[in-house]
Amino acid sequence: MNGGAPLLDVAGLHAWYGKSHILHGLSLEVGAAETVALLGRNGAGKTTTMRALCGLLPSVRGSARFGGTELLGRPPHAIARSGLSLVPEHRGIFASLTVEENLRIAHRRSSRWSPEAAWAMFPALADRRRTPGGKLSGGEQQMLAIARALMLGPRLLLLDEPTEGLAPVIVERLVALLRNLKAGGLPMLLVEQNLDVCRAVADRHAILDEGRVIWAGDTAALAAAGGVVSRHLTLEHA
Ligand SMILES: Nc1ncnc2c1ncn2[C@@H]1O[C@H](COP(=O)(O)OP(=O)(O)OP(=O)(O)O)[C@@H](O)[C@H]1O
């Protein structure tokens, strides 16, 4: 991260599911113009980190400051309103509503992205605007989930495994879209198992293991850290 206070500053984050202690003092920063990838094996705590930041876990400790304001202890709607938008792993779109309805109900006037702007960014969705969300292909659903999150007007977009289960050609389209969003100045925190996607989109990478960040560095450092990467990742494209 280069200079200035981070947009997101997570320090000593602990989280529990019931009595299971899942995050063990995780620390992480995302700068104001940065995209950071969270990597790690299945069960390392990546989704739990996202959920904790969004106020979706009742039992958390530590600190997570977003734009200088503490997130922990605030309810999910207040966190979303403050500009943290999550694209969840299972996409969270309304299956019975059309594409357009999904966007219109999410849209906030304060967002710099409108449904009309979404048609230009996501031409495939424009063609399907009257189709129910549940009838879309996996790739189209992922695009809709991202478009919905943009309607909320995020200052930081959280994406949980956006390329999971998608065909390589769709993954390429999604990477192009994420790179466009990044070029437009939107910071992102991305959970991703596909290392090629991380390299193509993220500025920095953090490897999680057993609920802690055990390595963090930029893309050049990641390339030089082959041993750490192979020990701690379930690799799809090494
Ligand atoms: N709802 C839950 N109740 C209890 N334990 C959970 C729950 N969800 C996740 N866990 C446990 O928390 C740990 C971390 O899970 P998490 O989903 O954060 O991992 P992850 O790094 O995102 O991996 P994955 O790629 O499998 O989603 C795992 O041991 C998992 O079994």
The ligand as a MOL file (V3000), in Angstrom:
LIG
                    3D

  0  0  0     0  0            999 V3000
M  V30 BEGIN CTAB
M  V30 COUNTS 31 33 0 0 0
M  V30 BEGIN ATOM
M  V30 1 N -21.8190 -21.6060 9.4910 0
M  V30 2 C -20.7490 -22.2260 10.0100 0
M  V30 3 N -20.8090 -22.8620 11.2120 0
M  V30 4 C -19.7200 -23.4650 11.7360 0
M  V30 5 N -18.5050 -23.5120 11.1620 0
M  V30 6 C -18.3920 -22.9070 9.9700 0
M  V30 7 C -19.4930 -22.2430 9.3220 0
M  V30 8 N -19.0470 -21.7570 8.1430 0
M  V30 9 C -17.7440 -22.0790 8.0550 0
M  V30 10 N -17.3430 -22.7760 9.1400 0
M  V30 11 C -15.9860 -23.2800 9.3950 0
M  V30 12 O -15.1110 -22.1700 9.4510 0
M  V30 13 C -13.8640 -22.4900 8.8420 0
M  V30 14 C -13.5310 -21.4380 7.8080 0
M  V30 15 O -14.5010 -21.4990 6.7750 0
M  V30 16 P -14.5600 -20.4430 5.5820 0
M  V30 17 O -15.8120 -20.7130 4.8230 0
M  V30 18 O -14.3160 -19.0880 6.0830 0
M  V30 19 O -13.3130 -20.9060 4.7290 0
M  V30 20 P -12.8280 -20.4340 3.3130 0
M  V30 21 O -11.3960 -20.0660 3.4680 0
M  V30 22 O -13.7450 -19.3970 2.7830 0
M  V30 23 O -12.8900 -21.7430 2.4540 0
M  V30 24 P -13.9100 -22.2020 1.3110 0
M  V30 25 O -13.1510 -21.9860 0.0480 0
M  V30 26 O -14.1040 -23.6450 1.6330 0
M  V30 27 O -15.1550 -21.3920 1.4410 0
M  V30 28 C -13.9880 -23.9040 8.3060 0
M  V30 29 O -13.3860 -24.7810 9.2340 0
M  V30 30 C -15.4790 -24.1300 8.2510 0
M  V30 31 O -15.7820 -25.4830 8.4590 0
M  V30 END ATOM
M  V30 BEGIN BOND
M  V30 1 1 1 2
M  V30 2 1 2 3
M  V30 3 2 2 7
M  V30 4 2 3 4
M  V30 5 1 4 5
M  V30 6 2 5 6
M  V30 7 1 6 7
M  V30 8 1 6 10
M  V30 9 1 7 8
M  V30 10 2 8 9
M  V30 11 1 9 10
M  V30 12 1 10 11
M  V30 13 1 11 12
M  V30 14 1 11 30
M  V30 15 1 12 13
M  V30 16 1 13 14
M  V30 17 1 13 28
M  V30 18 1 14 15
M  V30 19 1 15 16
M  V30 20 2 16 17
M  V30 21 1 16 18
M  V30 22 1 16 19
M  V30 23 1 19 20
M  V30 24 2 20 21
M  V30 25 1 20 22
M  V30 26 1 20 23
M  V30 27 1 23 24
M  V30 28 2 24 25
M  V30 29 1 24 26
M  V30 30 1 24 27
M  V30 31 1 28 29
M  V30 32 1 28 30
M  V30 33 1 30 31
M  V30 END BOND
M  V30 END CTAB
M  END
